[in-house]
């Protein structure tokens, strides 16, 4: 979901993009420019004033369970609108929420944000998007009806609007790796091949006394690097598996010196097993594993990240090496 530049019916030039940490400072001014009635329609109750904690919650950055986009005025940098998509536990359904400045209601910004919400749902492979709307919120209900949402009266003056997301053959989820050439599979298969060759035709390559200590050190280092890397992914709210949409470029921890520290950890683990087993066959299959990763998996992921994040990823790619 790349950034886009749009023009509203009111003539505002807006930049719509994924939410970023620096956007948090824009929230107080944004909320102050949303009228009390619009806040009631959005939160289903009168809102006198947001506390600092509530503003932090409203400005919660995207994570693996939700995505968010903001609309910014290109001239002033003001936040004009915000849209969120929160995934349900079934990973097929998500709830949307949209809020725009009161002074630009009717300019079509809500429509633009809703289209981005639908596109994001489709990219993630979701099957259904819904939202609960006050029955008196005729403008929101009309917009949803025009976009194809179905309405259901759920009582207490509330209407649930829902849209079934079509996932045709040409509309596959926007992810880096949907194929069978998955990193753990690559290493496990080639470790198994090397072990089989070593069983039938042993081929040591170092003194026996050195093999086990070196192998243990490498395996421990690999495990430590793996968990340090996955923790940074979790902290950034982006999933580790390549068959799920990436939501952020991670630059902290091991990602400061390697763009692929998880794959580096897999390679260290493979090398540690090769040293522990004192097997040149396993060293050879490690070389094959690294070749497959570099030529197929990483190349495909880099193309995906360049397309998804544009200049943000290209800047990271220039400053940090692929491996180490």
C-alpha positions as CSV (number, residue, x, y, z in Angstrom):
1,X,0.0,0.0,0.0
2,X,2.2,2.9,-1.3
3,X,1.6,6.6,-0.7
4,X,-0.6,8.5,-3.1
5,X,-1.5,12.1,-3.8
6,X,-5.1,13.0,-4.3
7,X,-7.2,16.1,-4.7
8,X,-10.5,16.3,-2.7
9,X,-13.7,17.8,-4.1
10,X,-12.9,20.8,-2.0
11,X,-9.6,21.3,-3.7
12,X,-7.3,20.1,-0.9
13,X,-4.1,18.5,-2.1
14,X,-3.6,15.5,0.2
15,X,-0.9,12.9,0.7
16,X,-2.3,9.6,1.8
17,X,0.2,7.2,3.3
18,X,0.9,4.6,6.0
19,X,1.0,6.0,9.5
20,X,4.5,6.8,10.8
21,X,5.8,7.5,14.4
22,X,6.3,11.3,13.6
23,X,2.5,11.6,12.9
24,X,1.8,11.3,16.6
25,X,2.6,15.0,17.2
26,X,-0.1,15.9,14.7
27,X,-2.9,14.3,16.8
28,X,-3.7,17.0,19.3
29,X,-4.3,19.6,16.6
30,X,-6.2,17.1,14.5
31,X,-8.6,16.2,17.3
32,X,-9.2,19.8,18.3
33,X,-10.5,20.5,14.8
34,X,-13.1,17.7,14.9
35,X,-16.4,19.0,16.3
36,X,-18.2,17.6,19.3
37,X,-21.0,16.1,17.1
38,X,-18.6,14.4,14.7
39,X,-16.7,12.9,17.7
40,X,-20.0,11.6,19.1
41,X,-20.8,10.0,15.7
42,X,-17.4,8.4,15.6
43,X,-17.2,7.2,19.3
44,X,-20.9,6.8,19.9
45,X,-20.8,9.1,23.0
46,X,-20.1,12.6,23.9
47,X,-16.4,13.3,24.2
48,X,-15.5,16.4,26.3
49,X,-11.7,16.2,25.9
50,X,-9.2,13.5,25.2
51,X,-6.6,12.6,27.9
52,X,-3.0,12.2,27.0
53,X,-3.5,8.4,27.3
54,X,-6.5,8.4,25.0
55,X,-4.6,10.4,22.4
56,X,-1.8,7.8,22.5
57,X,-4.4,5.1,22.0
58,X,-6.0,7.0,19.1
59,X,-2.5,7.5,17.6
60,X,-1.5,3.8,18.1
61,X,0.9,2.8,15.3
62,X,0.1,0.0,13.0
63,X,1.0,-3.5,14.1
64,X,0.4,-7.1,13.0
65,X,-3.2,-6.8,14.1
66,X,-4.1,-3.5,12.5
67,X,-3.1,-1.1,9.8
68,X,-3.6,2.7,9.6
69,X,-3.3,5.4,7.0
70,X,-3.3,9.2,7.4
71,X,-4.3,12.0,5.0
72,X,-2.0,15.0,5.2
73,X,-2.4,18.5,3.7
74,X,0.5,18.8,1.3
75,X,0.7,22.5,1.8
76,X,0.5,22.8,5.6
77,X,1.5,19.3,6.8
78,X,-1.7,19.1,8.9
79,X,-3.4,15.8,9.4
80,X,-6.8,15.9,7.7
81,X,-8.0,12.4,8.3
82,X,-7.2,9.0,9.7
83,X,-8.4,5.5,8.8
84,X,-7.8,2.2,10.7
85,X,-8.3,-1.4,9.9
86,X,-8.2,-3.8,12.9
87,X,-8.0,-7.5,12.1
88,X,-10.2,-10.1,13.9
89,X,-8.7,-13.3,15.3
90,X,-9.9,-15.3,12.3
91,X,-7.5,-13.2,10.1
92,X,-10.2,-13.0,7.5
93,X,-12.3,-10.2,8.9
94,X,-11.4,-6.6,10.0
95,X,-13.2,-3.6,11.5
96,X,-12.7,-0.2,10.0
97,X,-12.8,3.3,11.6
98,X,-12.5,6.7,9.9
99,X,-12.2,10.2,11.2
100,X,-11.8,13.5,9.3
101,X,-11.6,17.1,10.3
102,X,-15.0,18.6,10.5
103,X,-14.2,21.6,8.3
104,X,-13.6,19.3,5.3
105,X,-16.6,17.0,5.7
106,X,-18.3,16.6,2.4
107,X,-15.1,17.1,0.4
108,X,-14.7,13.4,-0.4
109,X,-11.8,12.7,1.9
110,X,-13.7,10.0,3.8
111,X,-14.4,8.3,0.4
112,X,-10.7,8.4,-0.5
113,X,-9.7,6.9,2.9
114,X,-12.4,4.2,2.7
115,X,-11.0,3.2,-0.7
116,X,-7.6,2.8,0.8
117,X,-9.1,0.7,3.6
118,X,-10.7,-1.6,1.0
119,X,-7.4,-1.8,-1.0
120,X,-5.5,-2.6,2.2
121,X,-7.9,-5.4,3.1
122,X,-7.5,-6.9,-0.3
123,X,-3.7,-6.7,-0.1
124,X,-3.8,-8.5,3.2
125,X,-6.0,-11.3,1.8
126,X,-9.0,-10.4,4.0
127,X,-12.4,-11.5,3.0
128,X,-14.7,-9.1,4.9
129,X,-14.5,-5.6,6.2
130,X,-17.2,-4.1,8.6
131,X,-17.9,-1.2,10.8
132,X,-20.6,-0.2,13.3
133,X,-22.3,3.1,12.5
134,X,-24.9,5.1,14.4
135,X,-28.2,4.8,12.4
136,X,-28.5,8.6,12.4
137,X,-25.1,9.0,10.7
138,X,-26.7,9.2,7.2
139,X,-23.6,10.5,5.5
140,X,-21.5,7.5,6.5
141,X,-24.2,5.1,5.7
142,X,-24.7,6.6,2.3
143,X,-21.0,6.5,1.5
144,X,-20.9,2.8,2.5
145,X,-23.9,2.0,0.5
146,X,-22.3,3.6,-2.6
147,X,-19.2,1.5,-2.0
148,X,-21.2,-1.7,-1.9
149,X,-21.5,-2.3,1.8
150,X,-24.5,-4.3,3.1
151,X,-26.4,-2.9,6.1
152,X,-27.7,-4.8,9.1
153,X,-29.6,-3.3,12.1
154,X,-27.9,-4.5,15.2
155,X,-30.1,-2.7,17.7
156,X,-29.6,0.2,20.1
157,X,-29.7,2.7,17.2
158,X,-26.7,1.0,15.5
159,X,-26.2,-0.2,12.0
160,X,-23.5,-2.7,11.0
161,X,-22.1,-2.2,7.4
162,X,-20.1,-5.0,5.9
163,X,-18.3,-5.5,2.6
164,X,-17.3,-8.9,1.2
165,X,-13.8,-8.4,-0.4
166,X,-13.4,-10.2,-3.7
167,X,-10.1,-12.0,-4.1
168,X,-10.1,-13.0,-7.7
169,X,-7.2,-15.0,-9.3
170,X,-5.5,-11.8,-10.2
171,X,-5.9,-10.4,-6.7
172,X,-3.5,-12.3,-4.5
173,X,-2.4,-10.9,-1.1
174,X,0.4,-8.3,-1.3
175,X,3.1,-10.3,0.4
176,X,6.8,-11.1,-0.3
177,X,6.6,-14.9,-0.4
178,X,3.6,-17.0,-1.2
179,X,5.6,-19.9,-2.8
180,X,7.1,-23.1,-1.4
181,X,10.6,-21.7,-1.4
182,X,10.4,-20.5,2.2
183,X,13.6,-19.8,4.3
184,X,13.1,-22.5,7.0
185,X,12.3,-25.1,4.3
186,X,15.4,-24.2,2.3
187,X,17.7,-24.7,5.2
188,X,16.0,-27.8,6.6
189,X,15.9,-29.6,3.3
190,X,19.6,-28.9,2.6
191,X,20.6,-29.8,6.2
192,X,18.8,-33.1,5.6
193,X,20.5,-33.7,2.3
194,X,24.0,-32.9,3.8
195,X,23.3,-35.2,6.8
196,X,22.3,-38.0,4.4
197,X,25.4,-37.6,2.4
198,X,27.5,-37.5,5.5
199,X,25.9,-40.7,6.8
200,X,26.8,-42.7,3.7
201,X,30.1,-41.0,2.8
202,X,31.7,-39.3,5.9
203,X,33.8,-36.3,4.9
204,X,35.4,-34.5,7.9
205,X,37.2,-31.2,7.4
206,X,38.6,-30.2,10.8
207,X,40.3,-31.8,13.9
208,X,37.8,-33.8,15.9
209,X,38.6,-32.0,19.2
210,X,37.7,-28.6,17.6
211,X,34.5,-29.7,15.9
212,X,32.1,-29.9,18.9
213,X,33.2,-26.7,20.8
214,X,33.1,-24.6,17.6
215,X,29.7,-26.1,16.6
216,X,28.2,-25.3,20.0
217,X,29.4,-21.7,19.9
218,X,28.0,-21.2,16.4
219,X,24.6,-22.8,17.3
220,X,24.3,-20.6,20.4
221,X,25.1,-17.5,18.5
222,X,22.6,-18.4,15.8
223,X,19.8,-18.9,18.4
224,X,20.6,-15.6,20.1
225,X,20.7,-13.7,16.8
226,X,17.4,-15.3,15.7
227,X,15.5,-14.3,18.9
228,X,17.0,-10.8,19.0
229,X,15.9,-10.3,15.4
230,X,12.3,-11.6,15.8
231,X,11.8,-9.5,18.9
232,X,12.6,-6.4,16.9
233,X,10.0,-7.5,14.3
234,X,7.4,-8.0,17.1
235,X,8.2,-4.6,18.7
236,X,7.7,-2.9,15.3
237,X,4.4,-4.7,14.9
238,X,5.3,-6.4,11.6
239,X,5.0,-10.2,11.0
240,X,8.0,-12.4,10.6
241,X,6.7,-14.9,8.0
242,X,7.1,-13.7,4.4
243,X,3.6,-14.9,3.5
244,X,2.1,-12.1,5.6
245,X,2.2,-8.3,4.6
246,X,5.1,-6.4,5.9
247,X,4.0,-3.3,7.8
248,X,7.2,-1.6,8.7
249,X,10.9,-1.3,7.9
250,X,12.8,-2.4,11.0
251,X,16.1,-0.7,11.6
252,X,16.8,-1.4,15.2
253,X,18.9,-4.1,16.9
254,X,20.5,-6.6,14.5
255,X,18.9,-4.8,11.6
256,X,21.4,-2.0,12.0
257,X,24.2,-4.1,10.6
258,X,22.3,-6.7,8.4
259,X,19.1,-6.4,6.3
260,X,18.5,-10.1,6.8
261,X,19.7,-11.1,10.3
262,X,17.1,-13.9,10.6
263,X,18.6,-15.5,7.5
264,X,22.1,-14.9,8.8
265,X,21.0,-16.8,12.0
266,X,19.7,-19.7,9.8
267,X,23.1,-19.8,8.0
268,X,25.0,-19.7,11.3
269,X,22.9,-22.5,12.6
270,X,23.6,-24.5,9.5
271,X,27.3,-23.8,9.8
272,X,27.2,-24.8,13.5
273,X,25.6,-28.1,12.7
274,X,28.2,-28.7,10.0
275,X,31.1,-27.9,12.4
276,X,29.5,-30.0,15.2
277,X,29.1,-33.0,12.8
278,X,32.5,-32.2,11.3
279,X,30.9,-32.6,7.8
280,X,32.2,-31.0,4.6
281,X,28.9,-32.2,3.0
282,X,27.0,-29.9,5.3
283,X,29.3,-27.0,4.4
284,X,28.6,-27.6,0.8
285,X,24.8,-27.7,1.3
286,X,25.2,-24.4,3.3
287,X,26.7,-22.8,0.3
288,X,23.8,-24.1,-1.8
289,X,21.3,-22.8,0.8
290,X,22.9,-19.3,0.8
291,X,22.8,-19.3,-3.1
292,X,19.1,-20.2,-3.1
293,X,18.3,-17.5,-0.5
294,X,20.3,-14.8,-2.3
295,X,19.1,-15.7,-5.8
296,X,15.4,-16.5,-5.1
297,X,14.1,-15.6,-1.6
298,X,16.0,-12.3,-0.8
299,X,15.8,-11.0,-4.4
300,X,12.0,-11.5,-4.4
301,X,11.6,-9.9,-0.9
302,X,13.7,-6.9,-2.0
303,X,11.6,-6.3,-5.0
304,X,8.5,-6.5,-2.8
305,X,9.9,-4.1,-0.2
306,X,11.0,-1.6,-2.9
307,X,7.5,-1.6,-4.4
308,X,5.7,-1.4,-1.0
309,X,7.9,1.2,0.8
310,X,9.7,3.0,-2.0
311,X,12.3,5.6,-1.0
312,X,12.1,4.5,2.7
313,X,13.4,1.0,1.9
314,X,15.9,2.2,-0.8
315,X,17.5,4.5,1.8
316,X,17.7,1.6,4.2
317,X,19.1,-0.7,1.5
318,X,21.9,1.8,0.7
319,X,23.0,2.1,4.4
320,X,22.9,-1.5,5.5
321,X,24.4,-4.6,3.9
322,X,22.4,-7.5,2.7
323,X,24.1,-10.1,5.0
324,X,26.8,-8.5,7.2
